[in-house]
Amino acid sequence: MTWSVDGSSFVASANGRGAYRASGLLGLSGSDCGRAAILGIHIPDNASVGTYRIGDAGLNVSWTPDNRTATGESWLAPTLPGSSLSRGAGSLTISSISQEWIAGTFAFEVFPFPFGANREAPSKNIQSRFELSFRVPGAAC
């Protein structure tokens, strides 16, 4: 899995990518272990081929550029689910899904966590194509 954030490319390490199903969610994860960058996407487990937008269908995204730091910098969409103050935009399209694999594309605009150290930072744009196998979630890096 590769993705870009405002034009900078990231590559998920072999043990840092995958899809999983847990607690009613279908998750897509990518971890660029060398940079400690983590991208997480969640949608309801009953998702099928189609397009899902931020703000509906339970789609949410989190982006942490360097998980090694204690500053707590992260970007989210939506930032405050269910709140009128919530921000975030974009969509995820599932083009193919089976018991073993999921494939598609996404493009999101994510915003700083409202109570984080980076709360005044500008939004970021994340996009990718993905093809991931389902696996048991666990430590990525």
Residue pairs with C-beta under 8 A, 6 or more apart in sequence:
1 11
1 12
1 17
1 28
1 30
1 128
1 130
1 131
1 132
2 9
2 10
2 11
2 12
2 128
2 129
3 9
3 10
3 12
3 30
3 39
3 126
3 127
3 128
3 130
4 10
4 126
4 127
4 128
5 63
5 65
5 124
5 125
5 126
6 124
6 125
10 30
10 32
10 35
10 37
10 39
11 32
12 29
12 30
12 31
12 32
12 39
13 31
13 32
13 33
13 34
13 140
13 141
15 33
15 140
15 141
16 29
16 30
16 31
16 32
16 33
16 140
16 141
17 29
17 30
17 31
17 132
17 140
18 28
18 29
18 132
18 133
18 134
18 135
18 137
19 26
19 27
19 28
19 29
19 101
19 102
19 132
19 133
19 134
19 135
20 26
20 27
20 29
20 134
20 135
20 136
20 137
21 27
21 45
21 134
22 137
24 44
24 45
25 42
25 43
25 44
25 45
25 58
26 42
26 43
26 44
26 45
26 47
26 102
27 40
27 41
27 42
27 137
28 40
28 41
28 42
28 102
28 130
28 132
29 38
29 39
29 40
29 41
29 137
29 140
30 38
30 39
30 128
30 130
31 37
31 38
31 39
31 140
31 141
32 38
33 140
33 141
35 65
35 66
36 64
36 66
36 67
36 68
36 141
37 63
37 64
37 65
37 66
37 67
38 62
38 63
38 64
38 67
38 140
39 61
39 62
39 63
39 126
40 61
40 62
40 63
41 59
41 60
41 61
41 92
41 106
42 58
42 59
42 60
42 61
43 52
43 57
43 58
43 59
43 92
44 57
44 58
47 57
47 94
47 97
48 94
48 97
49 94
49 95
49 96
49 97
50 93
50 94
51 91
51 92
51 93
51 94
52 59
52 91
52 92
52 93
52 94
53 59
53 90
53 91
54 60
54 61
54 77
54 78
54 88
54 89
54 90
54 91
54 108
55 78
55 86
55 88
55 89
59 91
59 92
60 76
60 77
60 78
60 81
61 76
61 77
61 88
61 90
61 108
61 110
61 126
62 74
62 75
62 76
62 110
63 74
63 75
63 76
63 110
63 124
63 126
64 73
64 74
64 75
65 73
66 73
71 116
71 117
71 118
72 113
72 116
72 117
72 118
73 112
73 113
73 116
73 117
73 118
73 121
74 112
74 113
74 116
74 118
75 110
75 111
75 112
75 113
75 118
75 121
75 123
75 124
76 88
76 110
76 111
76 112
76 113
77 87
77 88
77 89
77 90
77 108
77 109
77 110
77 111
78 86
78 87
78 88
79 85
79 86
79 87
79 88
79 111
79 112
79 113
79 114
80 86
80 114
85 114
87 111
87 123
88 108
88 109
88 110
88 111
89 108
89 109
90 106
90 107
90 108
90 109
90 126
91 106
91 107
91 108
92 104
92 105
92 106
92 108
93 104
93 105
93 106
94 102
94 103
94 104
95 103
95 104
95 105
96 102
96 103
96 104
97 103
99 134
100 133
100 134
101 131
101 132
101 133
101 134
102 130
102 131
102 132
102 134
103 129
103 130
103 131
103 132
104 129
104 130
105 127
105 128
105 129
105 130
106 126
106 127
106 128
106 130
107 125
107 126
107 127
108 125
108 126
108 127
109 123
109 124
109 125
109 126
110 123
110 124
110 125
110 126
111 123
112 118
112 119
112 120
112 121
112 123
113 119
